[in-house]
Amino acid sequence: MKGLSAAVDSPGDVEVLVHATTIGTNMFLGQVGLEPPKVALFTNEGFRDIVEIGRQNRPSLYNLLYEKPSPLAPRDLRIGVRGRIGPDGSEIEPLDLETVRYWAPRLCREGVRVYAISFLHSYRNPHHERLAAEAVRRECPGAYVVTGHEVDPQPMEYERTSTALVNAVLKPVLSSYLEEMLVSLRDRGFRGVLLVMQSNGGVASVEEAVDRPAAFIESGPSAGAVAVAYFSRLQAVDKAIGFDMGGTTAKASSIIGGEPELVDVYEVGGKVHMGKTVRGSGYPVRYPHVDLAEVSAGGGTIAWVDPGGGLRVGPASAGADPGPACYGRGGVKPTVTDANLILGRLPGRLAGGLRLDLELAVKAVEKHVADPLGMDVVEAAWAIVKLANTIMSRAISLVTVERGHDPREFTMYAFGGAGPMHAAELAEELGVRRVIVPPAPGVFSALGLLVADYRHSFHAGIAKPAGRVSEEELERVFGMLEERARRVLDGEGVPGDRRSYTRLLEMKYWGQAYTLRVPYRGSVADAVKDFHGIHEARYGFSSPEEEVEIVVARLEAVGVTDKPVFRAPGKGGSGEAEPAGSRGVFFSGRWMESSVYRLEDLGVGSRLDGPAVVEAPDSTIVIPPGWSAFVDRLGSIVMKVGSGG
């Protein structure tokens, strides 16, 4: 609210406000003040423990005392109901509605206001779920009710039930949060449209956010990847790495053909090891989300020496308060920021007038790292930076090498307050030869909100061998999905000429557990052929003689939004830029006199040779020796290995 008031004279003049939030993630991670509501689950008799049994993933293989995450609905609030829909969608046994009518008012009197309903094979026939939902709403007016077929109409009952429960838990939390936000905005005169960022990199209306809150769990971190995707299209970069380093963490994403890489399943509240979510440690949610790897290596990450005499960086962070030792706000532990200040990479003053105290940084590194390891302070600071770079390169490898991509074929986009300071050295470690620092790198993720399109995913379960699925059947299914998409985009006010629909099939060999996504262009035979090729590319083999199953029909609907116009920097001209001064900066074991530039002094075509430092209001850009840079037409600083720009 303060930011809005500071940015515009009259909030009433703002037509669209885009918001990203991590409230969903924070609640599952136990943030104080965000208590999950009591949730009851209605499911088939004999299946109420499926959410506790789950899959047999072992997050901690040799830990005999490991405890699984507590079920979102405790056992005494999980009700089994007689009745069964078969895998072909036929009713095997009628639903025992009396059981629902018996339990719903009793649970309501006990204070349960949130209900999840998930029955077997509801993706083929949701009749039983609809009957149960109507009964609950009638017996408990005003309750929040979430059904599995509405939020995740796909096979695999555990994942579908988990997705329904996560939606149920988040629904009252996100509803009250957004309602409070809208009231505050209206009180300030805002009469425009409020949009919310989704985990898949698209925006949606508040109504969609309330209906499917689990689709917005990772809305905050996704914005940076969307901004990279947009700029990669503007700059004709086919393969891009998004590298976002802030105060607490560093995040990496990969963008291919101008689109962020997505994954279909996310485990909210799960444990993370070296940037990778440990499967089986959280609650599965089946919604597309931007494939992000995140590690504890931000500017405020604390360096320390373990009992064995090894240098460590993270996962603990000094946070914003007290922050790094050099902030002079009471922090005494050395951080990555303190190390960078000692190495001459940071100016003496940051945006907002924050003065950095070199003496405090030296004392912290000396006491907690240099003395225990028998190093001098500069050597210790250099070791901290190198170790932080190694940790961050792991995150980049997760979204490139482990996805079958060669990072040497990519261009790195570096942003966040600290990203442009480490990017070139990270690129050298990974074999990346070009780094682009976009305009306003410190707030580049917020820019991603302004360039995001409306984006929705609709799907319907098929679960049949491809040979038994006709084009006519798929045409009916996709027609139904497109009608749903049109209603949603109509409600969001997206003009018809700004809409696009992409048809996809999720397919697998018969007996496989997981699917591959295949474009559908009107022919089942062509889709099967494409599936074999995609399987070969992903796993190194295909089995054309095996039966292929079509599991899900998926429709991706996009509504294109207006984009901001990017103006070139005010200063023009080309040639060597004029430095504002110079200072000693430590690179690869020695001090080097380095030119220092102010970003506002650079214009389109300005050229710089490393070693150099560019000081911007919201970030600091380090150009190592052996690298050169120039300012492109969008105001980005493009760094390359070698001289000549």
VOPANU-767636 format. One record per residue (C-alpha): y, x, z. Coordinates in steps of 0.05 Angstrom, whole numbers, padded with zeros to 5 digits. Layout:
VOPANU-767636
Y	X	Z .
...
end
This chain:
VOPANU-767636
00000	00000	00000 .
00048	00057	00016 .
00031	00090	-00050 .
00047	00027	-00089 .
00113	00020	-00053 .
00131	00092	-00067 .
00110	00090	-00140 .
00149	00028	-00163 .
00214	-00005	-00142 .
00184	-00074	-00147 .
00109	-00087	-00141 .
00122	-00153	-00176 .
00134	-00114	-00241 .
00063	-00086	-00240 .
00017	-00125	-00286 .
-00049	-00090	-00271 .
-00072	-00051	-00210 .
-00138	-00013	-00212 .
-00173	00005	-00148 .
-00232	00049	-00131 .
-00266	00049	-00063 .
-00323	00082	-00026 .
-00328	00027	00027 .
-00400	00011	00007 .
-00423	00083	00013 .
-00384	00092	00078 .
-00417	00032	00110 .
-00487	00057	00095 .
-00468	00126	00121 .
-00447	00095	00187 .
-00372	00100	00184 .
-00341	00075	00248 .
-00313	00004	00242 .
-00360	-00016	00185 .
-00418	-00051	00217 .
-00469	-00082	00170 .
-00480	-00157	00180 .
-00545	-00189	00201 .
-00586	-00206	00139 .
-00647	-00252	00133 .
-00697	-00246	00076 .
-00739	-00302	00046 .
-00797	-00276	00004 .
-00869	-00293	-00013 .
-00919	-00302	00043 .
-00955	-00236	00053 .
-00900	-00195	00022 .
-00847	-00194	00076 .
-00862	-00121	00093 .
-00853	-00095	00021 .
-00783	-00070	00039 .
-00812	-00029	00096 .
-00873	-00003	00058 .
-00831	00015	-00004 .
-00858	00069	-00050 .
-00897	00128	-00025 .
-00841	00179	-00035 .
-00842	00230	00021 .
-00771	00256	00030 .
-00793	00306	00083 .
-00864	00324	00064 .
-00884	00366	00125 .
-00842	00331	00178 .
-00891	00293	00222 .
-00834	00260	00260 .
-00796	00236	00198 .
-00770	00164	00204 .
-00757	00121	00144 .
-00689	00086	00138 .
-00688	00022	00180 .
-00700	-00040	00137 .
-00636	-00077	00120 .
-00670	-00141	00144 .
-00709	-00130	00209 .
-00780	-00158	00211 .
-00762	-00218	00254 .
-00711	-00239	00201 .
-00760	-00232	00143 .
-00792	-00299	00128 .
-00854	-00308	00085 .
-00858	-00372	00045 .
-00919	-00402	00010 .
-00912	-00410	-00065 .
-00924	-00365	-00125 .
-00898	-00353	-00195 .
-00946	-00315	-00240 .
-00929	-00254	-00282 .
-00925	-00298	-00344 .
-00874	-00343	-00311 .
-00921	-00401	-00297 .
-00922	-00435	-00228 .
-00988	-00419	-00193 .
-00970	-00453	-00128 .
-00910	-00497	-00112 .
-00857	-00470	-00064 .
-00863	-00493	00008 .
-00791	-00515	00016 .
-00804	-00542	00085 .
-00811	-00471	00111 .
-00743	-00454	00083 .
-00712	-00517	00112 .
-00744	-00502	00180 .
-00719	-00430	00185 .
-00650	-00433	00152 .
-00615	-00476	00205 .
-00648	-00438	00262 .
-00626	-00371	00235 .
-00557	-00399	00222 .
-00551	-00421	00295 .
-00570	-00349	00315 .
-00510	-00323	00276 .
-00543	-00302	00211 .
-00493	-00316	00155 .
-00523	-00272	00100 .
-00588	-00287	00063 .
-00628	-00251	00009 .
-00681	-00288	-00030 .
-00731	-00248	-00071 .
-00796	-00278	-00097 .
-00850	-00247	-00141 .
-00837	-00249	-00217 .
-00770	-00284	-00210 .
-00747	-00243	-00270 .
-00794	-00287	-00313 .
-00782	-00353	-00277 .
-00727	-00360	-00223 .
-00744	-00432	-00206 .
-00770	-00418	-00136 .
-00710	-00373	-00119 .
-00662	-00427	-00141 .
-00696	-00480	-00099 .
-00695	-00435	-00037 .
-00622	-00416	-00048 .
-00601	-00490	-00054 .
-00639	-00505	00011 .
-00606	-00448	00049 .
-00536	-00467	00025 .
-00549	-00539	00045 .
-00576	-00521	00114 .
-00525	-00466	00128 .
-00458	-00484	00095 .
-00413	-00425	00081 .
-00469	-00374	00083 .
-00473	-00316	00034 .
-00535	-00323	-00009 .
-00561	-00271	-00058 .
-00621	-00281	-00103 .
-00662	-00226	-00136 .
-00661	-00257	-00206 .
-00585	-00259	-00207 .
-00573	-00187	-00187 .
-00635	-00152	-00215 .
-00679	-00192	-00263 .
-00729	-00136	-00275 .
-00801	-00121	-00256 .
-00821	-00081	-00193 .
-00813	-00125	-00132 .
-00793	-00070	-00083 .
-00734	-00046	-00123 .
-00712	-00117	-00139 .
-00716	-00138	-00066 .
-00680	-00075	-00043 .
-00624	-00088	-00094 .
-00618	-00160	-00070 .
-00614	-00136	00003 .
-00561	-00083	-00011 .
-00519	-00136	-00047 .
-00528	-00184	00011 .
-00507	-00132	00062 .
-00445	-00112	00022 .
-00423	-00181	00001 .
-00385	-00202	00064 .
-00358	-00131	00074 .
-00329	-00124	00004 .
-00306	-00196	00002 .
-00264	-00189	00065 .
-00239	-00120	00044 .
-00214	-00144	-00024 .
-00186	-00209	00005 .
-00146	-00169	00056 .
-00122	-00123	00001 .
-00100	-00181	-00043 .
-00062	-00214	00015 .
-00026	-00148	00028 .
-00009	-00141	-00046 .
00016	-00213	-00051 .
00059	-00203	00011 .
00093	-00146	-00026 .
00106	-00188	-00087 .
00048	-00166	-00131 .
00028	-00222	-00179 .
-00013	-00183	-00229 .
-00088	-00172	-00238 .
-00128	-00130	-00189 .
-00187	-00094	-00221 .
-00242	-00055	-00185 .
-00278	00007	-00212 .
-00353	00001	-00219 .
-00406	00055	-00209 .
-00420	00053	-00284 .
-00350	00077	-00301 .
-00322	00009	-00322 .
-00273	-00038	-00288 .
-00285	-00110	-00269 .
-00250	-00168	-00237 .
-00249	-00181	-00162 .
-00295	-00241	-00174 .
-00348	-00196	-00207 .
-00342	-00146	-00150 .
-00355	-00200	-00099 .
-00415	-00228	-00138 .
-00448	-00160	-00148 .
-00419	-00113	-00095 .
-00476	-00062	-00103 .
-00450	-00047	-00173 .
-00387	-00018	-00140 .
-00418	00029	-00088 .
-00399	00093	-00125 .
-00335	00068	-00155 .
-00291	00124	-00127 .
-00328	00186	-00153 .
-00341	00154	-00222 .
-00267	00153	-00241 .
-00264	00228	-00253 .
-00321	00226	-00303 .
-00287	00169	-00340 .
-00223	00210	-00346 .
-00262	00269	-00374 .
-00297	00223	-00424 .
-00230	00196	-00448 .
-00199	00265	-00456 .
-00261	00293	-00490 .
-00253	00239	-00543 .
-00179	00254	-00551 .
-00195	00329	-00559 .
-00258	00321	-00602 .
-00304	00353	-00550 .
-00375	00328	-00561 .
-00406	00358	-00498 .
-00366	00363	-00434 .
-00378	00380	-00362 .
-00334	00346	-00310 .
-00320	00392	-00251 .
-00282	00361	-00194 .
-00268	00403	-00132 .
-00228	00372	-00076 .
-00220	00385	-00002 .
-00290	00366	00022 .
-00338	00366	-00037 .
-00347	00387	-00109 .
-00375	00339	-00161 .
-00404	00351	-00230 .
-00419	00303	-00287 .
-00439	00310	-00360 .
-00407	00273	-00417 .
-00442	00269	-00485 .
-00408	00240	-00546 .
-00349	00216	-00505 .
-00392	00176	-00456 .
-00412	00195	-00384 .
-00486	00203	-00373 .
-00514	00144	-00333 .
-00576	00134	-00289 .
-00606	00067	-00273 .
-00627	00075	-00200 .
-00586	00099	-00142 .
-00607	00107	-00069 .
-00549	00087	-00025 .
-00547	00119	00043 .
-00598	00171	00022 .
-00600	00244	00040 .
-00572	00296	-00007 .
-00601	00366	-00016 .
-00561	00416	-00058 .
-00527	00361	-00096 .
-00589	00320	-00109 .
-00607	00254	-00074 .
-00675	00260	-00040 .
-00717	00203	-00067 .
-00745	00156	-00014 .
-00690	00173	00037 .
-00645	00114	00022 .
-00643	00043	-00004 .
-00656	00036	-00080 .
-00604	-00001	-00120 .
-00618	-00016	-00194 .
-00550	-00014	-00227 .
-00526	00036	-00278 .
-00481	00088	-00247 .
-00449	00153	-00271 .
-00497	00211	-00261 .
-00461	00254	-00210 .
-00483	00315	-00170 .
-00444	00328	-00107 .
-00445	00389	-00061 .
-00409	00407	00003 .
-00363	00460	-00027 .
-00291	00438	-00025 .
-00228	00474	-00004 .
-00238	00454	00068 .
-00312	00473	00071 .
-00325	00519	00130 .
-00357	00588	00122 .
-00401	00613	00179 .
-00455	00664	00195 .
-00524	00638	00215 .
-00566	00667	00271 .
-00604	00710	00221 .
-00540	00744	00198 .
-00533	00706	00132 .
-00467	00681	00106 .
-00465	00605	00095 .
-00413	00559	00064 .
-00418	00485	00087 .
-00439	00432	00095 .
-00388	00423	00152 .
-00316	00413	00131 .
-00250	00423	00167 .
-00226	00358	00135 .
-00152	00341	00129 .
-00141	00345	00203 .
-00139	00399	00228 .
-00155	00427	00159 .
-00162	00501	00140 .
-00137	00552	00189 .
-00079	00571	00143 .
-00050	00500	00149 .
-00028	00518	00219 .
-00051	00451	00247 .
-00100	00477	00298 .
-00159	00495	00253 .
-00192	00560	00274 .
-00253	00564	00229 .
-00250	00599	00161 .
-00253	00556	00098 .
-00256	00567	00023 .
-00181	00554	00021 .
-00169	00609	00073 .
-00211	00657	00030 .
-00171	00640	-00033 .
-00105	00651	00003 .
-00128	00720	00027 .
-00149	00737	-00045 .
-00079	00721	-00071 .
-00099	00660	-00110 .
-00057	00609	-00074 .
00019	00606	-00067 .
00052	00608	00001 .
00071	00534	-00003 .
00033	00473	-00029 .
00058	00406	-00055 .
00095	00366	-00002 .
00123	00429	00029 .
00060	00450	00067 .
00069	00524	00083 .
00005	00567	00084 .
-00001	00619	00139 .
-00036	00682	00113 .
-00041	00712	00183 .
-00079	00652	00210 .
-00127	00655	00150 .
-00140	00729	00162 .
-00154	00718	00236 .
-00204	00662	00221 .
-00243	00700	00168 .
-00241	00764	00209 .
-00268	00733	00273 .
-00321	00686	00244 .
-00345	00724	00181 .
-00319	00795	00172 .
-00333	00822	00243 .
-00403	00791	00250 .
-00424	00818	00181 .
-00389	00886	00187 .
-00343	00874	00128 .
-00269	00881	00118 .
-00230	00816	00111 .
-00219	00819	00036 .
-00293	00834	00024 .
-00312	00775	00069 .
-00264	00728	00033 .
-00292	00749	-00035 .
-00363	00736	-00009 .
-00342	00666	00013 .
-00313	00649	-00055 .
-00374	00677	-00092 .
-00422	00638	-00048 .
-00381	00574	-00058 .
-00384	00585	-00133 .
-00460	00594	-00130 .
-00467	00528	-00093 .
-00422	00492	-00143 .
-00459	00521	-00202 .
-00521	00487	-00174 .
-00487	00419	-00180 .
-00469	00434	-00253 .
-00540	00455	-00268 .
-00565	00389	-00240 .
-00526	00349	-00292 .
-00540	00397	-00350 .
-00602	00441	-00345 .
-00643	00390	-00305 .
-00625	00336	-00356 .
-00648	00379	-00414 .
-00579	00404	-00435 .
-00556	00477	-00446 .
-00490	00487	-00408 .
-00470	00542	-00458 .
-00460	00487	-00509 .
-00409	00451	-00464 .
-00335	00453	-00450 .
-00317	00448	-00376 .
-00261	00402	-00353 .
-00235	00426	-00286 .
-00195	00381	-00240 .
-00184	00364	-00167 .
-00138	00403	-00122 .
-00184	00464	-00123 .
-00225	00457	-00186 .
-00180	00497	-00234 .
-00179	00554	-00184 .
-00255	00566	-00189 .
-00271	00538	-00258 .
-00266	00601	-00301 .
-00311	00642	-00255 .
-00360	00585	-00251 .
-00360	00581	-00327 .
-00375	00655	-00333 .
-00435	00646	-00286 .
-00462	00589	-00329 .
-00446	00618	-00397 .
-00392	00566	-00412 .
-00339	00596	-00457 .
-00283	00545	-00454 .
-00249	00510	-00395 .
-00197	00455	-00402 .
-00150	00438	-00344 .
-00122	00369	-00360 .
-00051	00345	-00343 .
-00041	00328	-00269 .
-00109	00357	-00249 .
-00100	00342	-00175 .
-00098	00267	-00189 .
-00140	00266	-00252 .
-00192	00219	-00221 .
-00138	00167	-00209 .
-00119	00174	-00283 .
-00191	00155	-00298 .
-00178	00086	-00269 .
-00122	00074	-00320 .
-00165	00092	-00380 .
-00228	00055	-00359 .
-00252	-00005	-00400 .
-00284	-00069	-00375 .
-00358	-00054	-00374 .
-00416	-00100	-00355 .
-00491	-00096	-00359 .
-00535	-00157	-00368 .
-00610	-00156	-00372 .
-00672	-00201	-00375 .
-00744	-00185	-00360 .
-00794	-00184	-00418 .
-00854	-00146	-00390 .
-00900	-00154	-00450 .
-00934	-00107	-00501 .
-00887	-00095	-00559 .
-00939	-00124	-00607 .
-00933	-00191	-00572 .
-00857	-00194	-00575 .
-00825	-00224	-00637 .
-00755	-00212	-00664 .
-00742	-00286	-00656 .
-00757	-00282	-00581 .
-00712	-00222	-00572 .
-00657	-00257	-00612 .
-00660	-00316	-00564 .
-00658	-00270	-00503 .
-00600	-00228	-00529 .
-00563	-00292	-00549 .
-00569	-00317	-00478 .
-00544	-00250	-00450 .
-00485	-00249	-00499 .
-00466	-00319	-00476 .
-00465	-00294	-00404 .
-00424	-00234	-00425 .
-00374	-00277	-00462 .
-00363	-00321	-00400 .
-00350	-00260	-00357 .
-00302	-00228	-00407 .
-00268	-00295	-00417 .
-00255	-00299	-00342 .
-00226	-00229	-00344 .
-00179	-00247	-00402 .
-00207	-00197	-00452 .
-00188	-00217	-00524 .
-00245	-00228	-00572 .
-00224	-00171	-00619 .
-00229	-00122	-00560 .
-00302	-00136	-00544 .
-00365	-00100	-00564 .
-00438	-00113	-00548 .
-00495	-00062	-00550 .
-00568	-00086	-00549 .
-00619	-00041	-00515 .
-00693	-00045	-00497 .
-00724	-00011	-00438 .
-00794	00011	-00459 .
-00853	00051	-00433 .
-00925	00068	-00449 .
-00973	00018	-00418 .
-00988	00042	-00347 .
-00926	00086	-00339 .
-00881	00072	-00280 .
-00813	00085	-00311 .
-00778	00066	-00375 .
-00736	00097	-00430 .
-00676	00062	-00460 .
-00679	00050	-00535 .
-00626	00019	-00581 .
-00648	-00047	-00612 .
-00624	-00060	-00683 .
-00664	-00123	-00699 .
-00734	-00094	-00711 .
-00788	-00087	-00657 .
-00826	-00038	-00702 .
-00765	00007	-00709 .
-00753	00004	-00634 .
-00825	00027	-00621 .
-00816	00085	-00670 .
-00751	00104	-00637 .
-00785	00102	-00569 .
-00837	00153	-00590 .
-00781	00199	-00614 .
-00740	00192	-00550 .
-00803	00204	-00508 .
-00817	00267	-00548 .
-00746	00292	-00538 .
-00745	00277	-00464 .
-00816	00299	-00443 .
-00839	00344	-00499 .
-00894	00298	-00524 .
-00907	00228	-00550 .
-00970	00185	-00557 .
-00963	00140	-00619 .
-01034	00115	-00609 .
-01017	00086	-00540 .
-00994	00015	-00529 .
-00919	00008	-00516 .
-00890	-00044	-00469 .
-00821	-00076	-00473 .
-00801	-00084	-00400 .
-00728	-00106	-00403 .
-00677	-00129	-00454 .
-00608	-00102	-00436 .
-00540	-00118	-00463 .
-00480	-00073	-00450 .
-00414	-00110	-00458 .
-00348	-00072	-00463 .
-00277	-00099	-00463 .
-00227	-00047	-00487 .
-00164	-00040	-00444 .
-00095	-00015	-00462 .
-00089	00060	-00450 .
-00029	00099	-00425 .
00009	00143	-00474 .
00006	00217	-00459 .
00069	00255	-00474 .
00072	00329	-00489 .
00106	00374	-00438 .
00181	00375	-00445 .
00188	00448	-00462 .
00170	00467	-00533 .
00158	00530	-00572 .
00099	00576	-00578 .
00084	00648	-00563 .
00077	00686	-00497 .
00100	00647	-00437 .
00151	00677	-00390 .
00122	00689	-00320 .
00162	00670	-00259 .
00137	00732	-00223 .
00074	00769	-00205 .
00029	00785	-00146 .
-00036	00820	-00130 .
-00098	00777	-00139 .
-00169	00800	-00122 .
-00219	00796	-00180 .
-00290	00824	-00182 .
-00282	00876	-00128 .
-00211	00900	-00139 .
-00138	00879	-00134 .
-00103	00867	-00200 .
-00029	00854	-00212 .
-00027	00784	-00241 .
00028	00743	-00275 .
00049	00680	-00239 .
00073	00619	-00279 .
00101	00552	-00259 .
00069	00495	-00297 .
00136	00460	-00309 .
00159	00523	-00347 .
00103	00518	-00398 .
00109	00479	-00464 .
00062	00462	-00521 .
00037	00526	-00553 .
00053	00571	-00493 .
00002	00627	-00488 .
-00021	00665	-00427 .
-00069	00724	-00417 .
-00107	00737	-00354 .
-00104	00758	-00300 .
-00055	00703	-00284 .
-00042	00645	-00238 .
-00009	00579	-00258 .
00022	00541	-00199 .
00026	00465	-00208 .
00051	00413	-00158 .
-00019	00386	-00148 .
-00066	00445	-00163 .
-00070	00520	-00176 .
-00101	00547	-00240 .
-00132	00617	-00239 .
-00141	00655	-00305 .
-00186	00715	-00293 .
-00182	00781	-00331 .
-00216	00776	-00398 .
-00193	00703	-00406 .
-00134	00675	-00445 .
-00102	00607	-00446 .
-00054	00562	-00484 .
-00022	00494	-00474 .
-00046	00441	-00523 .
-00010	00380	-00550 .
-00031	00336	-00490 .
-00006	00386	-00439 .
-00076	00411	-00421 .
-00086	00485	-00407 .
-00144	00509	-00450 .
-00177	00573	-00424 .
-00224	00615	-00466 .
-00262	00679	-00457 .
-00227	00735	-00495 .
-00154	00748	-00514 .
-00112	00710	-00565 .
-00117	00639	-00536 .
end
